Amino acid sequence: MLSVGDRFVPAALLGARLAAHGEPHGLAFDVRQVDLPYPSAAAIPLPHDPPSGQVRAFWEDIDGITARLDTDAADPVLREYTGPVDQLVPLIGGAEVLLVHAAPVSRAAVEAAGALRVVGTVRGGTVNINLDALNERGIPVFNTPGRNAQAVAEFVTGAIIAHLRGIVPAATALGAGRWSMAPWTVDGAGMELAHKTCGIVGFGQVARAFTPIARGIGMHLLATDPWVDPAEIERAGVEPAGLDELLERADLVVLMARYDGDNRHLIDATALARMRPTAVLVNTARPQLVDTEALRAALREGRIAGAILDVFDQEPPAGDDELLGLPGTLLTPHIAGASRDTVIRGADLLGARVVRHLVEGDLRGAANLAAIQPA
C-alpha cells in the first residue's frame, strides 16, 4: 500500500486506519508512506496580477503553480491538487492499494501502477483523480463525502454569530489597542439569532448536521432541495419551501448545496433581489453557486445587509478584489471543513471502505460505481 499524505492528513494516519480495519480480517499491509510538504507556507499572499485561467492555489504559492502550468497541462482533467501533476509516477511502483488526500492521481500515475487494485481519497470529491484512467481498468475509487459535515455546520454557526454580533472587528480593535464602542450604538449593535428565520439551500449531510444546532439556538428553519422529499425535511423539524419563498422570508440564506453544473449561479441578480435588505448570504459550499459580480453589486449598493464567504471563484482571491473591502462581509480562506475531527473521521471511513472492498469485493460507496460495476 502507498499512502500519500500531507501536513493536514498525515500518511501515517491513513496507513494506521487501513491497518486497523484490516487486522480483524487477517489483512496485513506493506505500507509505504509519503508526506508531501503542503501547505507550503503559513500564509499565501493574495496575488495582485493573477495568471489567466483562474488558477486555484490549493495550498501552494501561486507563483509556483504558474511556473509549472505547461507541465501540469499533461492531465488537464485534474483540479485542486498539490504539487506537480505526475509526481506519483516514480512512487507508485507495485502498489495494490493507493490512499491519498490532495495528491494528484494522474493518468500517467495510473499507467505506472500495474498492480493497482483500489484507490481511496480522504476527500468529499474526486477532482484530483483521473477517473477515466481508473475506469478503463475497472479499478474502484472510494471517497469520503460527509466527513466534514459536522465541521462545516459548526463553522457556519460560529461564523454567523461572530459576524452578526460584531465579534471579529471588536476583537481586532482590542488587539490593536482600541476599546470598541460601536456595539453600544443602535446601528452598531448586532442581532440575536433566536426567532430569526434561516433559509437552507440544499438539504444534504451538512444541512442535517446544522439543523439541530440552529434549532437549539431557537431559529425557525426553511429548506429547499429538489432532490429531497419534503416529508423528510419536515421530519427534521424544518419547513420545506421553494427557493423564491425561502429567499423572500429568510433573515439568513445559507448555501449548503452540492454544485452539479445545472445549479451554476443559483444565486444570481434576480435571486439576490428577492432577499430582504436586512438579510445575510452565507456560502461555505461552492463558489459556482453564486454570481459573484451580482453579489458585489448587491453589497455595494446595500441591497442586502451582508455576506459570509468561505469559497471564492479564484482562490486565493486577487488582492484588489472589491469583495475584500465591501461593508457587511466576513471572508475566510476556505477553512469551514478544516477540523482535526474531520481528518480522523475521514481516514477511518476510508480505511473501512477500502478493507470492505478487499475482503468482500463490496463496491458500495465507490465514486465510479456506474463505470466499473459488472453488467
C-alpha positions, 0 to 999 in steps of 0.5 A: 500500500502507498499512502500519500499524505500531507501536513493536514492528513498525515500518511501515517494516519491513513496507513494506521486506519487501513491497518486497523480495519484490516487486522480483524480480517487477517489483512496485513499491509506493506505500507509505504508512506509519503508526506508531501510538504503542503501547505507550503507556507503559513500564509499565501499572499493574495496575488495582485496580477493573477495568471489567466485561467483562474488558477486555484492555489490549493495550498501552494504559492501561486507563483509556483503553480504558474511556473509549472502550468505547461507541465501540469497541462499533461492531465488537464482533467485534474483540479485542486491538487498539490504539487506537480501533476505526475509526481506519483509516477516514480512512487507508485511502483507495485502498489495494490492499494493507493490512499491519498488526500490532495495528491494528484492521481494522474493518468500517467500515475495510473499507467505506472501502477500495474498492480493497482487494485483500489484507490481511496481519497480522504476527500468529499470529491474526486477532482484530483483523480483521473477517473477515466484512467481508473475506469478503463481498468475497472479499478474502484475509487472510494471517497469520503463525502460527509466527513466534514459535515459536522465541521462545516455546520459548526463553522457556519454557526460560529461564523454567523454569530461572530459576524452578526454580533460584531465579534471579529472587528471588536476583537481586532480593535482590542488587539490593536489597542482600541476599546470598541464602542460601536456595539453600544450604538443602535446601528452598531449593535448586532442581532440575536439569532433566536426567532430569526428565520434561516433559509437552507439551500440544499438539504444534504449531510451538512444541512442535517448536521446544522439543523439541530444546532440552529434549532437549539439556538431557537431559529425557525428553519426553511429548506429547499432541495429538489432532490429531497422529499419534503416529508423528510425535511419536515421530519427534521423539524424544518419547513420545506419551501421553494427557493423564491419563498425561502429567499423572500422570508429568510433573515439568513440564506445559507448555501449548503448545496452540492454544485452539479453544473445545472445549479451554476449561479443559483444565486444570481441578480434576480435571486439576490433581489428577492432577499430582504435588505436586512438579510445575510448570504452565507456560502461555505459550499461552492463558489459556482453557486453564486454570481459573484459580480451580482453579489458585489453589486448587491453589497455595494449598493446595500441591497442586502445587509451582508455576506459570509464567504468561505469559497471564492471563484479564484482562490486565493482571491486577487488582492484588489478584489472589491469583495475584500473591502465591501461593508457587511462581509466576513471572508475566510480562506476556505477553512469551514471543513478544516477540523482535526475531527474531520481528518480522523473521521475521514481516514477511518471511513476510508480505511473501512471502505477500502478493507470492505472492498478487499475482503468482500469485493463490496463496491458500495460507496465507490465514486465510479460505481456506474463505470466499473460495476459488472453488467 
